[in-house]
Amino acid sequence: MAMAPPRPPNVAVLGAGSWGTTLAAIVSQTTSSVLWARSPIVANEINSRRTNPYLPGVVLPTGLRATASLEEATSDADVLISAIPTQSVRGVLADVAPMVRPWIPVVSVSKGLEQGTHLRITEIVAELMPGHPAGALAGPNIAVEVMAGFAAAATIAMPDENLATRLAELFRTSRFRLYSTTDVVGIEIAGALKNVYAIAVGMADGAGAGDNTKAMVITRAAREMSRLGEAMGGQEQTFAGLAGIGDLIVTCTSPHSRNRQVGQELGRGRAMPEILADMTQIAEGVKTASVAIELGDKYGVRLPIACEVNAVLRGKATARDAYRGLLRVPPGHETKGVEW
């Protein structure tokens, strides 16, 4: 007797921001997809109007279902995608852990580092949900452009290569290419640090710096990011790939980038409380900068750009002070040097 084909996996996406909603919409085209929204108002809007306030002008597919109930979203899940802001991940996953079935994979698309513990998201998963394979997905992906159908690509990292390859199939479309890797550390560190450097480039824009200056900062930021990531166990090739230089470029240059917008406003002289009060979504780089510096100290890696950004974020310097500080650092060998 012929065996029935395996059923498509149930996918739960935690976090109804722009990127979580985009991934849930992609997955819903081929399998069952449930999107958890913290706000019942947002969940109801997705279900009734097929819209999300975080993705203005976008009509969501009819196969995408939203809920404000964590248990409803996760109890039948075969795959869990975490699109929660980094500093809120621990609280949500602590609630989710007893609700999900054992061993299901958890894929993080959050791009930050936890304050206080210095942990990456997959390390938080390992702590709260032992036994669940944990990985990350990252790349140069602006949510509104992906939803509009522009070609894009990303990389998914899991400890097991076969699992990474299988999970990639959930997201792959004719316009959205998914590559796979086992370098979870590299993908997470690249995804977190690029937000810090986007603030630096935004400060250059806001302060009226030229394109030469911005290109210099992006290039040296890529080197700084790679040095810390490799010291922590990431692979050099990862930082030259989609989740590294690719995501760094788009986050530093896109007008849709929240972190770049924060830097731009800082460069114009606005104060952080005022900037944050005007934002509807979180710029992860704001809280990641200080954690990156602490990790740099731990691993013996100097992070001059991140240090200058953090000083501005804390109100200890202006954007112009930051650039003057960077120019005072003496340059060494371009690729072998340990300084900016």
Secondary structure, DSSP 8 states (H G I E B T S, - for coil): ----------EEEE--SHHHHHHHHHHTTTS-EEEE-SSHHHHHHHHHHS--TTSTT----TTEEEES-HHHHHTT-SEEEE-S-HHHHHHHHHHHTTTS-TT--EEE------TTT---HHHHHHHHSTTS-EEEEESS--HHHHHTT--EEEEEE-SSHHHHHHHHHHH--SSEEEEEES-HHHHHHHHHHHHHHHHHHHHHHHTT--HHHHHHHHHHHHHHHHHHHHHTT--HHHHTSIIIIIHHHHHHH-TT-HHHHHHHHHHTT--HHHHHHT-SS--THHHHHHHHHHHHHHHT---HHHHHHHHHHTTSS-HHHHHHHHHTS----TTT-S--
